[in-house]
Amino acid sequence: MGIVNVTPDSFSDGGRFYSSDQALDHARRLIDAGADALDIGGESTRPGAQAVSEQEELERILPVLEGLRDCGVTLSVDTMKPAVMRAALAAGATMINDVRALQAPGALEAVRNSDCAVCLMHMQGEPRSMQDAPQYGDVLQEVYGFLAARIAACGAAGVARDRLYIDPGFGFGKTLEHNLALLRGLPRLAELAPVLVGVSRKRMLGEITGRPVDERLAGSIAAALRAVEKGAAIVRVHDVAATVDALKIWERTR
């Protein structure tokens, strides 16, 4: 899954693809590089990020969705707003990736009557403050319990289980040790549903390597390979071509 940030303040690309034309060009390059899916976001969820209005988020993502409608890959929209979900699905999105796991009022209803895939993510707190002081008794058990409950809520609302993916939420209200425990625990989480892992260029890699965000390619690839080895069904990455190459070599040499 290639990342398409249509935002001026993403942690990884600093708004390089903020305009619709730039975002579309970037998306097409990711497809050419081997992306099976694109994750299009119009609101940054990095630590400390400020919220944007529904209208502004829609103005960012809808032209990109419409330009990619016939691109031939899964089109995911990274949003937590039910109104944005509905508009994105009408514009051609085939997956909703929600950092709040469809907890917002109206979110379950927004996806229930479509056949889109849904990714439910765990986050402790909210983007503006989630990294202030995250605490858990047993992070793997707590994340597992939360995601199991959200899967059950989806089922009760009429969202079929075979449409669901889960995301442990690396870096979303977690310390480095929490993230590492979740990475090691992916086989347990995969018992619930196919797992999406997003660790590309994240702070946890910088904490391990000492590298700034624009020098984390090697760390991102290593983490993606480890995630797939542990059972991840999807890896959400910035550097599609390099990750695809690494996965090809890993697969052929197993």
C-alpha positions as CSV (number, residue, x, y, z in Angstrom):
1,M,0.0,0.0,0.0
2,G,1.6,3.2,-1.2
3,I,1.0,6.4,0.8
4,V,-0.4,9.5,-0.9
5,N,-0.5,12.4,1.6
6,V,-2.5,15.4,0.2
7,T,-1.6,17.5,3.2
8,P,0.8,20.4,3.9
9,D,2.0,19.0,7.2
10,S,2.7,15.3,7.0
11,F,5.7,14.1,9.0
12,S,7.4,12.3,6.1
13,D,7.1,14.4,3.0
14,G,6.4,17.9,4.3
15,G,3.6,18.7,1.8
16,R,5.5,17.7,-1.3
17,F,2.3,16.3,-2.9
18,Y,-0.2,18.8,-1.5
19,S,-1.7,19.9,-4.8
20,S,-4.0,17.6,-6.7
21,D,-1.7,17.4,-9.7
22,Q,1.3,16.6,-7.6
23,A,-0.6,14.0,-5.7
24,L,-1.9,12.3,-8.8
25,D,1.6,12.2,-10.4
26,H,2.9,10.7,-7.2
27,A,0.1,8.1,-7.0
28,R,0.7,7.0,-10.6
29,R,4.4,6.6,-9.9
30,L,3.6,4.4,-6.9
31,I,1.3,2.2,-9.1
32,D,4.1,1.9,-11.7
33,A,6.5,1.0,-8.9
34,G,4.3,-1.9,-7.8
35,A,1.7,-0.7,-5.3
36,D,-1.4,-2.9,-5.1
37,A,-3.3,-0.2,-3.1
38,L,-3.0,3.5,-2.4
39,D,-3.9,5.2,0.9
40,I,-5.0,8.7,0.2
41,G,-5.1,11.1,3.2
42,G,-6.3,14.7,3.5
43,E,-5.7,15.2,7.2
44,S,-2.4,14.6,9.0
45,T,-2.5,12.3,12.0
46,R,1.1,12.8,13.0
47,P,1.7,13.5,16.7
48,G,0.7,17.1,17.4
49,A,-1.4,17.4,14.2
50,Q,-4.3,19.9,14.1
51,A,-7.7,18.8,12.9
52,V,-9.1,20.1,9.5
53,S,-12.7,20.6,8.5
54,E,-14.7,18.1,6.6
55,Q,-14.9,20.5,3.6
56,E,-11.2,21.1,3.5
57,E,-10.4,17.4,3.8
58,L,-12.9,16.7,0.9
59,E,-11.4,19.4,-1.2
60,R,-8.0,17.8,-0.9
61,I,-8.9,14.2,-1.6
62,L,-11.9,14.2,-4.0
63,P,-9.9,15.4,-7.1
64,V,-7.3,12.8,-6.4
65,L,-9.9,10.0,-6.1
66,E,-11.7,11.1,-9.2
67,G,-8.4,11.2,-11.1
68,L,-7.6,7.6,-10.0
69,R,-11.0,6.1,-10.3
70,D,-9.9,3.7,-13.2
71,C,-6.3,3.1,-12.0
72,G,-6.9,-0.6,-11.3
73,V,-5.7,-0.7,-7.7
74,T,-7.4,-0.6,-4.4
75,L,-8.2,3.1,-3.4
76,S,-8.2,3.5,0.3
77,V,-9.1,6.8,2.0
78,D,-7.5,7.5,5.4
79,T,-10.2,9.4,7.3
80,M,-12.0,9.4,10.6
81,K,-15.0,11.5,9.5
82,P,-18.2,9.8,8.5
83,A,-19.2,12.5,6.0
84,V,-15.8,12.2,4.3
85,M,-16.2,8.4,4.2
86,R,-19.5,8.7,2.4
87,A,-18.3,11.2,-0.1
88,A,-15.1,9.2,-0.7
89,L,-17.0,6.0,-1.4
90,A,-19.3,7.8,-3.8
91,A,-16.2,9.1,-5.6
92,G,-14.7,5.6,-6.1
93,A,-12.9,4.7,-2.9
94,T,-12.9,0.9,-2.3
95,M,-11.4,1.0,1.3
96,I,-11.8,3.1,4.4
97,N,-8.8,3.3,6.7
98,D,-9.9,4.8,10.0
99,V,-7.5,5.6,12.8
100,R,-10.5,5.7,15.2
101,A,-11.8,2.3,14.1
102,L,-15.3,3.6,13.2
103,Q,-16.0,4.9,16.7
104,A,-17.2,8.3,15.5
105,P,-21.1,8.7,15.5
106,G,-22.3,7.7,12.1
107,A,-19.1,6.0,11.0
108,L,-20.4,2.4,11.0
109,E,-23.5,3.6,9.1
110,A,-21.3,5.3,6.6
111,V,-19.6,2.1,5.5
112,R,-22.4,-0.5,6.3
113,N,-24.3,-0.3,3.0
114,S,-21.2,-0.4,0.7
115,D,-19.0,-3.3,-0.1
116,C,-15.8,-1.5,0.7
117,A,-13.0,-2.9,2.8
118,V,-12.4,-1.3,6.2
119,C,-9.2,-1.0,8.3
120,L,-9.8,-0.6,12.0
121,M,-6.8,1.0,13.8
122,H,-5.9,1.2,17.5
123,M,-5.0,4.6,18.9
124,Q,-4.5,5.6,22.5
125,G,-5.6,9.2,22.9
126,E,-5.8,11.6,20.0
127,P,-3.2,12.8,17.4
128,R,-2.5,16.1,19.2
129,S,-1.5,14.4,22.4
130,M,-1.2,10.7,21.8
131,Q,2.6,10.6,22.3
132,D,2.7,12.7,25.5
133,A,2.8,9.7,27.9
134,P,1.3,6.5,26.5
135,Q,0.8,3.8,29.2
136,Y,-0.4,0.2,29.1
137,G,-0.4,-2.8,31.5
138,D,0.0,-5.3,28.6
139,V,0.0,-3.5,25.3
140,L,-0.5,-6.6,23.2
141,Q,-3.5,-7.8,25.2
142,E,-5.0,-4.3,25.4
143,V,-4.7,-3.7,21.6
144,Y,-6.0,-7.2,20.9
145,G,-9.0,-6.6,23.2
146,F,-9.8,-3.2,21.6
147,L,-9.6,-4.5,18.1
148,A,-11.7,-7.6,18.9
149,A,-14.4,-5.3,20.4
150,R,-14.4,-3.1,17.3
151,I,-14.7,-6.2,15.0
152,A,-17.7,-7.3,17.1
153,A,-19.2,-3.8,16.9
154,C,-18.9,-3.9,13.1
155,G,-20.6,-7.3,13.0
156,A,-23.4,-6.1,15.2
157,A,-23.9,-3.1,12.8
158,G,-24.0,-5.4,9.7
159,V,-20.4,-4.9,8.4
160,A,-19.3,-8.4,7.4
161,R,-16.1,-9.7,9.0
162,D,-14.5,-10.6,5.6
163,R,-14.4,-6.9,4.8
164,L,-12.2,-6.1,7.8
165,Y,-8.5,-5.5,8.3
166,I,-6.9,-4.4,11.6
167,D,-3.9,-2.1,12.3
168,P,-2.2,-2.1,15.7
169,G,-1.4,1.6,15.3
170,F,2.4,1.8,15.5
171,G,3.3,5.2,16.9
172,F,-0.3,6.1,17.7
173,G,0.0,6.4,21.5
174,K,2.9,4.0,21.9
175,T,6.5,4.1,23.0
176,L,9.3,2.3,21.2
177,E,8.9,-0.7,23.5
178,H,5.2,-0.8,23.0
179,N,5.7,-0.8,19.2
180,L,8.3,-3.6,19.4
181,A,6.0,-5.7,21.6
182,L,3.2,-5.3,19.0
183,L,5.5,-6.2,16.1
184,R,6.6,-9.3,17.9
185,G,2.9,-10.0,18.7
186,L,1.6,-9.8,15.1
187,P,0.8,-13.5,14.9
188,R,-1.6,-13.2,17.8
189,L,-3.3,-10.1,16.2
190,A,-3.6,-11.9,12.9
191,E,-5.9,-14.4,14.6
192,L,-8.5,-11.6,14.6
193,A,-8.3,-10.4,11.0
194,P,-5.7,-9.6,8.2
195,V,-3.2,-7.1,9.6
196,L,-2.1,-3.8,8.0
197,V,1.2,-2.6,9.3
198,G,2.4,1.0,8.9
199,V,5.9,1.7,10.2
200,S,7.4,3.4,7.2
201,R,9.8,6.2,8.2
202,K,8.3,6.4,11.7
203,R,9.9,7.8,14.8
204,M,10.4,4.2,16.2
205,L,12.9,3.6,13.4
206,G,14.7,6.8,14.2
207,E,14.9,5.9,17.9
208,I,16.6,2.6,16.9
209,T,18.9,3.9,14.2
210,G,19.5,7.5,15.1
211,R,18.5,8.5,11.6
212,P,16.3,11.5,10.7
213,V,13.1,10.9,8.8
214,D,14.6,11.3,5.3
215,E,17.3,8.7,6.1
216,R,15.1,5.8,7.2
217,L,14.7,3.8,4.0
218,A,16.8,0.9,5.1
219,G,15.1,0.8,8.5
220,S,11.6,1.0,6.9
221,I,12.4,-1.9,4.5
222,A,13.8,-4.1,7.4
223,A,10.6,-3.4,9.5
224,A,8.3,-4.2,6.5
225,L,10.1,-7.5,5.9
226,R,9.8,-8.4,9.6
227,A,6.2,-7.5,9.6
228,V,5.4,-9.7,6.6
229,E,7.5,-12.5,8.2
230,K,5.3,-12.1,11.3
231,G,2.1,-12.4,9.2
232,A,1.2,-8.9,8.0
233,A,-1.2,-8.9,5.0
234,I,-0.5,-5.4,4.0
235,V,2.5,-3.0,4.5
236,R,1.7,0.7,4.2
237,V,4.9,2.4,2.8
238,H,6.3,5.5,1.3
239,D,9.0,3.8,-0.7
240,V,7.1,1.4,-2.8
241,A,9.7,0.4,-5.4
242,A,12.4,-0.4,-2.8
243,T,10.0,-2.3,-0.6
244,V,8.6,-4.4,-3.6
245,D,12.2,-5.3,-4.6
246,A,13.0,-6.3,-1.0
247,L,9.9,-8.4,-0.7
248,K,10.6,-10.2,-4.0
249,I,14.1,-11.2,-2.9
250,W,12.8,-12.2,0.6
251,E,10.1,-14.4,-1.0
252,R,12.4,-16.1,-3.5
253,T,15.1,-16.8,-1.0
254,R,13.0,-18.2,1.9
